[in-house]
Amino acid sequence: MKESLKKLIDVAAGRVPADVVIKNCKVVNVFSGKIAEGNIALCDGQIAGIGDYEGKEVIDAEGRYAAPGFIDSHIHIESSYVSPEEIGRLLVPHGGTTIIADPHEIVNVCGIDGLDYMMEAAKRTALDIKYVLPSCVPATPFEHAGAVINAPEMEEPITRDNILGLGEFMNFPGVIMADDMVLEKLLVAKKEGKFIDGHGPGITGKELNAYTSAGILADHECSTVEEMNDRLERGLYILLRQGSACHNLRPLLKGMTEMNSRRCLLCSDDRQPKTILHEGHLDNHLRICVEEGVDPVTAIRMATLNAAECFGLKDRGAIAPGYRADIVLLDDLKDFKVNKVFVEGKLTASEGTYIPEIEPYDISSVKGSVIVKDFSTEKLKMHLKSDKVNVIGILPGGVVTAKETAQITLDENGEFVRNPEEDIVKVAVVERHQGTGNVACGFLKGYGIKEGAVALSIAHDSHNIIVVGVSDEEMAFAVESLIAQEGGIVLVKDGKVVESMPMPIAGLMSDQSGEWVDQKLTDIHEKAFSELGINGDVEPVMTLCFMSLAVIPEVKLTDMGLFDVTTFSFIPVEAE
């Protein structure tokens, strides 16, 4: 320790040569807001100084801009459908050197075993993955998840060095009402001096005061400038989100000012390989910021120093003596094309290519997560007495649904007879964690499927199997095919699999490359439209995987039944 400190000081003072010198840089100073030409001296993974230095190895930046490595302030790796090692390979070439990851999805499936896997796999990538401990497992009491994690189960994981705090507290009603079990969870983090991340869409007034008073650090769920300002005034950091599905960055930038910009961060939340491969990561966020008139250095500060300060990462977020040598070389400050990326002083990506060799971590601890008991076509029978039913109505462009009623045709046994002229089909959720044998059925309108069936093991937030199709037989075949491939996505038609993507990692993630996942998703979408006839304005996978999320209005289906989110109660399929 003393020797390494002495070496760093000696290099900084110019008494001994640096390990590496990056020369001919335009250094972006996120403290002063200025850009100055100079050389950057690196020593044992840290920055020794900026100035006229000599080094054992010299890398010529050729006049490029040197910025601190980018920090994504909130992301779910599982939503990329790839492993932690692979997300590192995808993100680092775009300048990402640190992410704050919430493994909420896999912990809902596999419990602490899922967290353990994610933390071990993260050691196999140059990307520095910092985790938060999921706070809501299960997300709601209205479905069966793979684990239950309350305060006692949190006490050991929250002490781990690479667990920065408590993940987004989605149960904001529980916080506002000072629910006893919620208070115990909050205190687990507080006792360890660790932060509590927020998730508070639509909260205002005294309820927002109550939520914030619990020690909530940040919120990524703002959709309007008014919401953003309400939270800024109460001391919250605002995470401006630009993901694959939710695009809040441009609208919220209209509320960012010189005075409040230091409390604004950039995040992805959910980002699929297609978005990363074709649009980028935080380099894309920075392009958008500059397009919206934000000063480039202010934008870079949002992606670096602001995030580091928010999450207590005191060793990074700037190019300055003593800071971690996470450095991104950029061709310009408009398109933010990334030329080279250094992680802890090592050249890790060059011209879009990730340099380290990937050695994947063993996934056996999170395989075999699709545990279904006593499933058969018979489980999809509904035995209805009334032909007037409640229906989940898909609304365009989002995950909010409408509670509708419809008149359907029944056979002599009370079973649904699909009318090809009407866009109403059966949907079912099959419990896949506890072997309960639960299968709940309902009706879905607006999905547009005309042939076959689609089944997924990705169904937020508890990730049971969700299946939709034109007949019980097609739906059952899709479920059985999904079980056989250990989860993922399956499209079937006429009793045959027409396209599929296995996801052996907890039924949530592939063990293949991001490019392979991107191509598979492209093929799945193409077959969903061309072979199964799903509506062209419906995203066939993402739409379906949110149809069981029992916290998004108005009505959803879980393995326990049809759920009215507006009244927080189960309702019968048969309408009054």
Disulfide bonds with the S-S distance in Angstrom:
none
